[in-house]
């Protein structure tokens, strides 16, 4: 079949959507107009680690972009403290509204003024979109009225009274507060066109499930999987190794709310097993970390330590089984239980023999140390069933698979969480899996495919088992692209006092990513070239307090993990970085620790942030220069071909229906 025949076949399919010249021409006009609009704002966040309160605030204020809009519109008419109150109202409309209404001497007048101010801000936010896109963002029940108000033109004399009457009627019918809430939410939606989460939603902080609920409600989001995310993805597949590790991590950080409250997974079987097996055991190595003074009693902490010891031993056993099943992982040196000398109370590592802080492990059989005891086996069967049956967890993990991947190329930027593994010479590190030798982009594509098979392949198949094991490898495997280290020293940190054994050597990528030539080579590997292409990276916290910069290789690479999680903030000195890429360029924002939602609402306290532009465009970036713009341009070119085919008579017009179905709309 020749090219022209193939082309006509495609054009005939296109003609089913645009059946005549009028329909095709209208769509060309519509799409070409869209190409001239300013590029939508992208918002980048990384390493959220369950810190739901701080995430909600930064999501609400769009890393300061909402306050910028408030200041731009009202700087000349409203003092700073009142602008701060209005910004807080936009961030938290349901919570702040009652306080502001109560303080207003004339409630009706306050409603009128507030509605008018919010409409001004809404109009500014909506001005960079088509009316059709704005209409789709409006709430269903009052969207038509808000749409009318957004298109107010003070120069149109005949409608001045009309608009004033609409506002008056909203107040008269006691609908003002509902409209205020709707407009606050609309502003937040319009300020950010697309959200990128560059990995690690889970672990450390208390409520990753709340973050996942909010992401599922977001109008436009993508996610690059972090190593903590793939660990939870593995747990949701029923991988016992991943389940044991998830529980061990959660107990370590005294964070069981997400397990029990968030996902409804009962830990009673683990508690009963731990109480029975480790009642008289030394628990000093397994105390949970306490980030702040809590209300737990000594009994509660003791029980948590017992549970931690019980699941950690199971974790070490299951990790050993996983390594033995998969020699291609190249991790035999991490088989440590069989290196324990129980009489001498030592363990033999590649670097030497070290005394153990704890050697009281009644369920470990020195003759077969990686075998679960019958009781441990029964416990893991119960826990596996609970993870598989958690409807909310399965829904969240399904969303991670549908919206996520190991990397993403978007508008000239390459987004990934961990690293592109490299060797000591700065070349892409080669891995051998299933007879294939893989590196660079091919490695990332392979890893993502296998990770999906762990969730979607049929239970009982080799693909499913290898996929489940591979999700654990992505979590902590040697130089895995989402982990980026030689190994994870969980065993050493728990049981060996000599801190020289705790080191987790980073992949050479983290040395080479300071070099412009290396970053350019990585970008080219993923099909990206040009001075405005960047790598956006998470995973390794930037030690800002030590003078480290998040901007590497002269701006080619940006690391946006700056300590969102409270557990990392003593190391980083700040509370995270975020990135905003709007129609004027890219700027990075450093955030101070969040004072808390109650303080933010009561005192109108925003997160203190410092913003720095590092890739400013001389001319405003238009949609034609974006990925969606290139897609729209291809559609325009195809429609022009369809017009030519109509004119030549190669395809007959259908004038019985002049209504065309819209194509992609920015």
Protein Blocks (a to p, Z undefined) as FASTA:
>chain_A
ZZklmmmmmmmmmmmmmmbfklmmmmmmmmmmmmmpccddddddehklopamlmmmmmmn
onolmmmmmmmmmmmmocfklmmmmmmmmmmmmlmmmmmmmmpmblmlmmmmmmmmmmmm
mmmmmmmpcfklmmmmpcfklmmmmmmmmmgcfklmklmmmmmmmmmmmmmnopmmmmmm
mmmmmmmmmmpmbdcdeejjbghilmlmlmmmmmmmpmbdcddddfklmmmmmmmnopak
lmmmmmmmmmmnopaklmmmmnopafklmmmmmmmmmmmgcfklmcccdfbdcfbdfklm
mmmmmmmmmmmmmmmmmmmmmmmmmmmnopmmmmmklmpcfklopaddfkbccddfbfcd
fkbcfklmmbccfklmmmmmmmmmmmmmmmklmmmmmmmmmmgcfbdceehiacdfkbcc
ddfkopacdddeehiacehjllmmmmmmmmmmmmmmcghiaklmmmmmmmmmmmmpghia
klopabdcklmmmmmmblmlmpccddfklmmmmpmklmmmmmmmnopacjkbccddehia
cdfknopafbgghhpaccfbeolalklmmmnopabdaddddfkbccdddddddebjklmm
mnopacddddddfbdcfbdcdfklmmklmmmmmmmmmmmmmmmmmmnomaccdfkbccdc
ddddZZ
